[in-house]
Amino acid sequence: MTETNDDLHATDAPTDDQNGDGVERGELVGVDGDGTGDGGGDGDGDESPAITEPAKVMRIGSMVKQLLDEVRDMQLDEPSRERLAEIYERSVVELSEALSPELQEELRMLALPFDHDTVPTEAELRIAKAQLVGWLEGLFHGIQASLVAQQMAARQQLEQMRQIGPGGQVAQPGQPGRPGQPLPPQSDRPGTYI
């Protein structure tokens, strides 16, 4: 569907949500803030987020895992195997759209398409689905590790900011008024009120 600028109104201006699913888009930022999610930027200025649509990746991953669980113990006839192969291939395409070019290439290398001349066997389908679920779980673990590293870096930065007193002065250890240090005694303090 092509639109011209004249066709756009204030209420339907383009947004990051091109799929119309109403989901906000996020960016996974690496430990060094480079946007790759792997924590290792090479400084070449080519910054792209590892996952442009994390909610989409999570939804597709959950769907593929649920689908694999559902078909694990059932006999699949030819039409259901054809349908499962279509779902698998469509899932790979949709996942690729939400990933960085590096992850797209990795997924392309691992998720080989089925032969379109023949219907895949149950075993082929289960192997392909399990491989995709395993790759997604690895991706999710990578995201979690990156988030933990980000949280640790943020805590460290916050602690450094706390050590810098008002006016940019670095607080000395044992200085009164710092966290964990007692306040100096004040003789003019009123008594305890209950």
VOGU-3710 file (C-alpha; in Angstrom, 3 decimals, decimal comma):
1> mtetnddlha> 0,000/0,000/0,000  1,456/3,341/-1,018  0,434/6,625/0,480  1,311/10,132/-0,531  1,934/12,940/1,899  -1,454/14,386/0,937  -3,171/11,207/2,150  -1,757/11,489/5,679  -3,724/13,241/8,375  -2,693/14,207/11,886
11> tdaptddqng> -4,347/11,094/13,287  -2,708/8,630/10,921  0,808/9,975/10,681  3,448/7,296/10,285  4,883/5,896/13,483  7,371/3,238/14,437  4,401/0,878/14,557  4,145/0,019/10,866  2,335/-3,257/11,541  -0,596/-1,596/13,289
21> dgvergelvg> -0,302/-3,871/16,305  -0,272/-0,976/18,786  2,987/-2,111/20,396  5,660/0,387/21,294  9,039/-0,348/19,839  12,116/-0,527/22,013  15,804/-0,772/21,526  18,125/-3,167/23,275  21,223/-1,205/24,166  24,489/-2,969/24,831
31> vdgdgtgdgg> 26,583/-2,594/27,955  28,685/0,057/26,260  25,572/1,847/24,966  26,232/0,979/21,338  22,768/-0,408/20,634  23,934/-3,849/19,595  23,046/-5,691/22,744  26,294/-7,638/22,722  28,307/-5,236/24,823  31,107/-4,982/22,277
41> gdgdgdespa> 31,001/-2,007/19,982  33,693/-1,562/17,397  33,257/2,186/17,235  32,674/2,317/13,478  29,529/4,424/13,937  27,259/1,814/12,335  24,865/1,465/15,238  21,763/-0,682/14,934  19,755/-2,287/17,703  20,036/-6,065/17,979
51> itepakvmri> 16,272/-6,369/18,227  14,123/-3,595/16,829  10,828/-5,107/17,969  11,358/-7,131/21,159  7,642/-7,640/21,793  7,223/-9,150/18,324  10,159/-11,514/18,875  8,699/-12,597/22,218  5,246/-13,203/20,715  6,594/-15,244/17,810
61> gsmvkqllde> 8,926/-17,168/20,106  6,063/-18,030/22,445  3,868/-19,071/19,520  6,550/-21,332/18,022  7,262/-22,952/21,385  3,546/-23,525/22,052  3,089/-24,942/18,562  5,989/-27,330/19,061  4,506/-28,466/22,378  1,094/-29,024/20,759
71> vrdmqldeps> 2,349/-31,174/17,882  4,912/-33,121/19,886  2,586/-36,026/20,739  0,226/-36,061/17,780  0,349/-37,741/14,410  0,372/-35,187/11,604  -1,277/-35,866/8,278  0,018/-34,337/5,041  -2,122/-31,158/5,107  -1,166/-30,433/8,726
81> rerlaeiyer> 2,528/-30,941/7,908  2,183/-28,544/4,965  0,518/-25,988/7,218  3,155/-26,397/9,913  5,907/-25,875/7,326  4,170/-22,682/6,147  3,888/-21,418/9,726  7,552/-22,192/10,339  8,722/-20,346/7,231  6,455/-17,370/7,946
91> svvelseals> 7,712/-17,237/11,539  11,304/-17,063/10,316  10,412/-14,207/7,938  8,576/-12,280/10,668  11,413/-12,809/13,141  13,953/-11,580/10,607  12,076/-8,313/10,236  12,517/-7,611/13,959  16,247/-8,366/14,113  19,488/-6,577/13,305
101> pelqeelrml> 21,227/-7,523/10,038  23,752/-9,663/11,952  21,023/-11,647/13,701  19,029/-11,898/10,461  22,038/-13,503/8,794  22,536/-15,881/11,722  18,876/-16,900/11,604  19,034/-17,348/7,825  22,038/-19,654/8,190  20,309/-21,816/10,817
111> alpfdhdtvp> 16,715/-21,862/9,600  17,028/-23,519/6,236  13,852/-23,569/4,139  12,032/-26,782/3,374  11,997/-28,288/-0,110  8,833/-26,881/-1,688  8,428/-29,891/-3,983  7,776/-32,321/-1,149  5,887/-32,184/2,118  8,295/-32,310/5,076
121> teaelriaka> 8,108/-35,294/7,369  7,011/-35,006/10,985  10,598/-35,505/12,090  11,869/-32,720/9,803  9,233/-30,350/11,126  9,945/-31,158/14,752  13,685/-30,760/14,248  13,238/-27,414/12,486  10,855/-26,116/15,147  13,079/-27,321/17,997
131> qlvgwleglf> 16,085/-25,671/16,355  14,187/-22,392/16,041  12,980/-22,555/19,652  16,521/-23,303/20,817  17,897/-20,354/18,849  15,208/-18,064/20,277  15,922/-19,238/23,821  19,605/-18,487/23,253  18,633/-15,052/21,980  16,466/-14,466/25,059
141> hgiqaslvaq> 19,312/-15,553/27,355  21,590/-13,107/25,546  19,050/-10,342/26,079  18,760/-11,195/29,766  22,542/-11,224/30,179  22,770/-7,864/28,441  20,056/-6,409/30,676  21,800/-7,671/33,818  25,048/-6,112/32,610  23,207/-2,844/31,941
151> qmaarqqleq> 21,701/-2,887/35,425  25,098/-3,521/36,986  26,638/-0,678/34,985  23,774/1,631/35,983  24,204/0,718/39,664  27,919/1,366/39,425  27,312/4,733/37,774  24,721/5,640/40,424  27,145/4,715/43,196  29,814/6,898/41,597
161> mrqigpggqv> 27,326/9,767/41,402  26,464/9,292/45,092  30,136/9,540/46,008  30,316/12,940/44,357  28,902/15,432/46,813  27,096/18,682/46,063  29,211/21,059/44,033  31,184/18,201/42,474  33,222/17,432/45,597  34,198/13,831/46,112
171> aqpgqpgrpg> 33,104/12,658/49,552  35,819/11,217/51,749  35,237/7,858/53,451  33,889/8,307/56,955  32,560/11,781/56,204  29,465/12,491/58,336  26,213/12,587/56,435  27,273/9,966/53,899  25,260/6,742/53,726  26,201/4,491/56,625
181> qplppqsdrp> 27,905/7,291/58,572  26,485/8,792/61,791  25,370/12,392/61,907  27,463/14,703/64,091  26,010/15,302/67,550  24,051/18,513/67,867  23,524/20,007/71,310  20,695/22,249/70,147  18,550/19,356/68,916  15,226/19,094/70,707
191> gtyi> 14,274/15,920/72,540  12,531/12,918/71,063  8,851/13,336/70,366  6,527/10,385/70,630
//
